[in-house]
Amino acid sequence: MNRIILLVIMLIGVVAGVAAQDDADAKYASELLKPGVEAPDFTISNSGSSYDGTSLSSLRGKYVVVDFWASWCPDCRKDIRKIRWMNRRFASDSIVFVGVSFDKSEEAWRKCIADSSMTWMQHREQKPWKETKISKDYNIKWIPSIYLIGPDGRVVLGTVMPDKLRKALGDIAPEAAARGKRAVSGDIPKVAGISGIADFDRFPGGCDALQKYLKRNMQYPDMATKLQAAGHVVMHYTVNPDGSITDITATDCKLEYINTAMLDKYTAEQQGEMRKECVRLFAKEGYRLIKSMPKWKAARNGGPLKITLPLNFTGVELIER
């Protein structure tokens, strides 16, 4: 009987611990602005940045994530990786991120931003946390605290739990969420109109083996990683009767995303060249992947196979490994 009582007590403790984790908002976010409330306007101050002087109101029409943090806050530093991951996955023309810091020291603030690759817009208040107007306007009683503001300028979510923000962003940006979950190499399309698609099973082990080969062997270009670039190329090649591969070419090479904040310090001409170089590196990596493939099985009719294979370089998974 005593063992049963002890087990019940232990289970109650476990449940209570889980409930406490799930109830962090009830404890720390109860005074945050509620959904539907118009978000108070403020102006980003970050000298030397391209977005210095940008107001929240000027971002109407976009979803805006506002993350209140400080480099001296252990919980904030712990959550930086999650915010960085979400920025890389969801940031787009319609979703932007803004960090609002309560750091007293500009040096500590800038060092943390640089060391943690916090490439989204950053603003620092220059007064102690509790004395700032923005903390009073947004009822910030705890950091980190996060708001998601809608295109209409009204609060969608106020939370201290990054996972809730992640879910909300996934709901409003299903395409971005799907892109992030997709393999870096891209899935072999199961649609008509791609020449050679019926012949992917000629790869040793079939389509599944081809998928594994791409995921295992793709190397994300260093430059693209630094610029958080994503792209797309379509590889064309010939599988000869003996299984060897020749006539490798890349077409439809596109840069689908690049973190423009990483380009701010470069001239327009340099930025253009860097974009072109990322595209070239994606195509080069596609060529290497195809060239390194093992021999395919011979075509059923004994002739050459003309294969078209799209490759998606999303970068999300590789960057976070």
Protein Blocks (a to p, Z undefined) as FASTA:
>chain_A
ZZmmmmmmmmmmmmmmmmmmmmmmmmmmmmgccehiacdddddddehiakgoiafklmgo
iacddddddfklmklmmmmmmmmmmmmmmgcfkbccddddfbfblklmmmmmmmnopabc
cdddfbdfklpmklmmnopabdcddddddfkopafbdcfbfklmmmmmmmmmmmlmmmmm
pcfkopadfbehiehklmmmmpghijmlmmmmmmmmpccdfklmmnopacdddddddddf
kopaehiacehiacfbdcfklmmmpcfklmmmmmmmmmmmmmmmmmmmmmmpccddddfk
lpacddddddddehlmmmmZZ
